[in-house]
Amino acid sequence: MEKLAYEKPTINKIDFAMASKYGSPIHTQKIRTEIDGVSVNELTEKFGSPIFVFSERKMEELYNNLYSAFSSRYPDVQFGWSYKTNYLNEICKVFHRLGSCAEVVSEFEYQKARALGIEGKDIIFNGPYKPYEDLKIAVQEGAKIHVDNLFELDDLEKIATELDIVIPLAIRINMDIGVYPQWSRFGFNYENGDAYEAIERMYKSKKMKLVGIHSHIGTFMLDANAYRNATTIIMQLKEQVERDFNSEIAYIDLGGGFASKSNLKGIYQSTDVIIPTPDDYAEAITNVIYDLNKSENLPKLYLETGRALIDEAGYLLTSVHGYKRFPDGKKGYILDAGVNLLYTSTWYNFNIETDKHYEGENEPSLLNGPLCMNIDIIEENISLPPLHRGTVLSISPVGAYNYTQAMQFIRYKPAAVLIDKEGKARCIKEVDDLATVNYKEL
Ligand SMILES: *Cc1c(COP(=O)(O)O)cnc(C)c1O
């Protein structure tokens, strides 16, 4: 056995809240030695630290579970991969290979999808800000434009005139689905009549026609009923429009927002208890369509799932650089990854696992990142054994939003690795360096 370094004894107050907060007795160590058969130490040795690691197996499993929940109930379902959730090329490619089209919310994401070979017709273009020239390109390429506001409707009317065409459009609507705060910033409101008025305007102009109705009611929705309510309103509006304008709405789009198995701060029950299953979500949405559909054809059903398909497939591996004893006696570890890479640490408590069993008493510790900022704290009160310099911690689930929202702040944005279905790890994004960061600077 290796000789342990001497450590000054400390006296710690027993924190009774911890047992319930972490759901486990203080003395269990959470250990993760590998991801899909690849050792975490090997991953950091070969690809560097910190590093994002994604499991293709898990992505496929999550996709298939959710997709089959819908396709077993409904004949015409199409998923659109939400680029902003994770737009690393190789991640997008996995979802496109599985059958997803692209869902984008900016010209940058639109261009990214096109560069990956996705045709305009297979791109859903959402978002409150679509620059005129980019909107025009998307129209010309036949993208599915989901109009967000009246100014955009003006732009689309102009584009239709310029190109001398009638533009098929979908409208994004927001409504009261019984979950608050309401996401009323995006699209047109249903209850106050804004949505209907906008549709009326499309038809009056004779330059646009409605082919789809879309809503994205929020993110991390813990109540499947919210989708029941949203689908009800979408189906009602669909029927009204079809009747009033004698047209057919070909598709409805219920957006994303299905919860992933993350531990939301302030919620103490296990994710298995509080998170609706794929079946719950699918049942809520498809039942309403069947109940309310009055047209000859069932509408095509789009879903823009993001976090539910990738969150649990992503890990951040970070290494212990050292530790400090603060004046109050508490131990604070310095890691090579902090809130610069874990934007979602504000809302979620992550699973934090060590790379092997460590001898010694567990004690409440702080996990600090590498930033020169007092707020750079990943965990304020985690029970850990004495860790060494170089200990690798796996932080999960972090597949959704953390890479795309990671800041190039103080340190370089890290590399990312994909472990494919055969269990082979390959680099899919190299760590930035001065040249890539300064690329456009004068
Ligand atoms: C972000 C976003 C999504 C994906 O949301 P998740 O909560 O990650 O499933 C889908 N549609 C739109 C319009 C979005 O903005």
The ligand as an SDF file (V2000), in Angstrom:
LIG
                    3D

 15 15  0  0  0  0  0  0  0  0999 V2000
  -33.7040   25.0450  -27.2370 C   0  0  0  0  0  0  0  0  0  0  0  0
  -34.8090   24.6690  -28.0830 C   0  0  0  0  0  0  0  0  0  0  0  0
  -35.1750   23.3230  -28.2230 C   0  0  0  0  0  0  0  0  0  0  0  0
  -34.5470   22.2090  -27.4330 C   0  0  0  0  0  0  0  0  0  0  0  0
  -34.9400   22.2780  -26.0920 O   0  0  0  0  0  0  0  0  0  0  0  0
  -34.5450   21.1550  -25.0070 P   0  0  0  0  0  0  0  0  0  0  0  0
  -35.0970   21.6900  -23.7480 O   0  0  0  0  0  0  0  0  0  0  0  0
  -33.0720   21.0370  -25.0050 O   0  0  0  0  0  0  0  0  0  0  0  0
  -35.2230   19.8850  -25.4410 O   0  0  0  0  0  0  0  0  0  0  0  0
  -36.1980   23.0380  -29.1100 C   0  0  0  0  0  0  0  0  0  0  0  0
  -36.8340   24.0070  -29.8090 N   0  0  0  0  0  0  0  0  0  0  0  0
  -36.5140   25.3100  -29.6840 C   0  0  0  0  0  0  0  0  0  0  0  0
  -37.2340   26.3230  -30.4700 C   0  0  0  0  0  0  0  0  0  0  0  0
  -35.5000   25.6920  -28.8130 C   0  0  0  0  0  0  0  0  0  0  0  0
  -35.1920   26.9750  -28.6850 O   0  0  0  0  0  0  0  0  0  0  0  0
  1  2  1  0
  2  3  1  0
  2 14  2  0
  3  4  1  0
  3 10  2  0
  4  5  1  0
  5  6  1  0
  6  7  2  0
  6  8  1  0
  6  9  1  0
 10 11  1  0
 11 12  2  0
 12 13  1  0
 12 14  1  0
 14 15  1  0
M  END
$$$$
